[in-house]
């Protein structure tokens, strides 16, 4: 039996359905981006600081919602001069636009353990619709909860991917020589209720 169906059945037998609010574990969440550099190689970077919540009810997956804020200044490529250029006014202009926001508007279940979430993505002063394809990798008591208080409680683990055109968001310098199309990949662990 697949994860989402098994979880749904267990919760249905245990109690009435209710959406729970999950908070990101920043230490085990990655927001990475991938792009082609001038036809030579695939390059990547990541944002290392984000916050937000996801409301999730496995019995009503279509009602899943998310509100996520990324600290634009946390961009990291592994090379300081490139970090500085991407943070400058040529690209993300972090002094004027310190946050990147994603607020979901709808969700559709696409498989036993998958859903597609549509939302408004805001980068700089541009807000455009964006889609994330999400796979539920884990739901339940964290395996480390018996060893560390931090991991106690119920958790979900997800992986999400999406594609966007960076020129749609005002960060299109050097496109299409350096690819306009950017792949996003998010790996995240989230705890129900967060931390006090």
Secondary structure, DSSP 4 states (H G I P E B T S, - for coil): --HHHHHHHHHHHHS----EEEEEEEEEEEEEEEEEETTTEEEEEEE--EEEEEEE-TT-GGG-EEEEEEEGGGEE-S-HHHHHHHHSTTTT-TTT--EEEEEEEEEEEEETTEEEEEEEEEETTEEEEEEEEEEEEEEEE-TTTTT-GGG-SEEEEEEEEEEEEGGGGT--TTTTTB-SEEEEEEEEEEEET---
